[in-house]
């Protein structure tokens, strides 16, 4: 039996703030970054995971991952649901480390990175892409991966088992469908705040030509600008392409309602992150006021307890799971089960560094083994930084192709790690930073 | 004008897990710790602050504080509300660092430690204890310290100003009252889970003899044990002393209601942390089911947005502010204003390392300048680790004495810092850890 013999953690940063890619109302100059973890083994493949950040503080995130090494180094390589559940329980259950969250922020993202690296390892050893590896588990095994603590008033273990068993018939057909057709994507590329109107129009036209059925625009800087940009986008793509908007937490509750009321004539499909990701009741008030415009959130929703409440309160109608914000595959399975219980579509947050690579596995696993449904589901697509990954996400005709390489796709090229290591990689030493 | 010329951050840990002091249902073996920050200046006193943790991960917390140095080093020593507001806004507003929270967990506690150290510095330079320094500011100055983002649906700046103006008359008399009588305390010392029944009875008797009007017991390990221990405590202290219980997040919603229903015959005053601190709706359901038993929470409530919702939803009837969990004095002022708006008493969480030292200032400031009221308010008291502080909290006759030394009281003795530094202090190198 192989053993994890070492954990390596790297601070990797891309100088994206030099362009305006990624600019929005709350994040004017992100340097997309990853606290990158490698689980080295004494036989067979290594495992790769990451936490995504946007620059300063990525070293703190890396330190948090390193702090988990005693739980991992010396451990048998996990190969099945039992071992992957045990690891997650041990990490989340460290009573001293737990104080730093609990189950939120830097400490929780560190757990997520390690748990995801362990899943990568297990899937590589099984010779399967993560989505197929997870979908090869029985409903009983899948339920054993989930921490139901704090969920039972909304979702019991028995209910979860029922959901998973109901999705057992048809797994094979849905896998075949994904392999043939992929999974629906939408494009955020046209909509960054820093782009000119001409660039917005050009990229929106391109998105439609490329087969995307939805695009997304960043809003929240200036309401007159947003009205002009959304009107332009709507005129460019016509009435049948969905246009979502994303405020990146810019507003208070009343401001969100007022601002979106001005944008409503241009038929926005959803408003994403209208306010603080912590404000369950605020999201519920906004959702009620703005219906039928949908409310979407998730990239900053810290854990399953917050998603539970957002669902209970009617605070979201689109759940934007994030691969690297919560406690890894295990907690994302809990979140997929909650969404299935409440009948809310999951449309993952992606972009960033490696998020497209990771979330495609989660959506495809959901379609095969959890919700069994892809109606109104779509995965964010930003065509950015994929060249740094050994198993990059690929979108064709507006759809994510099903990944086929073993693992969870977080591995970066060695050349990338050397070049973009912060602060000592040549990308940072050879050119002035900021 | 003096300048902050350096920031020093120390990982300080006390081996409290060798005894069972501090043991509860979720934290069986804490090593009470502080990520301790010193702001060095080129003239006049230095400033001291800390984040409290319970052991593993304290190094991560220290790294997060260090990451804030570029915002602080080289800055003019803050002396007034304007400068203290500017610092808080700059730290919370760092758009890259914000991704690590936002405004929660390790990153946010780091901001709190630095902001509190800056307040310590300002109060020392003013020659006043923090509570008096803050209470010397005008309502307009106090309001300028607060970040109202995400609060306006529950508390506007104008409402906050109204609350502060209403408390202006009588400030002098209330200061005099605090200096004469101190501020009510309650004792957690009898109630740790690891203590025997005999020790519980002995310490409960002692608490009453010492003048405390309330004691608190940890619960949530075993229901039969809890019934026996609460019955014993009630028999020991009689009907007129309040007995609160604290589950430290042990339960799901339905379990909390069922468990507390078994304890109800012994008249518990409040149930503290019945479930996840993130579960606003869960707290509301528990509060509704258990009334008139009060629901208390706060030590793990991550920021003002969560407190806002707990108040909006009726999820707490006692607000347990924590000096070192949120973004420092500025955010705690927002939380005091929210509590005043909703008419909920603030009973701070203390114990830990330095929390008693810090929170007494916040409660006294609240009494003088915010709520103007001390009805049903009481500050937790744990007689533990105070000897390490240069301006230790002192309780006499069940009341916190008003501190008189300039500053915010987070400073530790140099000998303590040398001895308990982790991992290289003699406390850790000379005796086996764990």
Interface residues (C-beta under 8 A of the other chain):
Chain A: X26 X27 X28 X29 X30 X31 X53 X54 X55 X56 X57 X59 X60 X61 X63 X64 X67 X94 X95 X96 X97 X98 X99 X100 X101 X102 X103 X104 X105 X106 X107 X108 X109 X110 X149 X150 X151 X152 X153 X249 X252 X253 X254 X255 X275 X276 X277 X278 X279 X280 X281 X282 X285 X300 X302 X303 X305 X306 X308 X309 X312 X313
Chain B: X26 X27 X28 X29 X30 X31 X53 X54 X55 X56 X57 X59 X60 X61 X63 X64 X67 X94 X95 X96 X97 X98 X99 X100 X101 X102 X103 X104 X105 X106 X107 X108 X109 X110 X149 X150 X151 X152 X153 X249 X252 X253 X254 X255 X275 X276 X277 X278 X279 X280 X281 X282 X285 X300 X302 X303 X305 X306 X308 X309 X312 X313
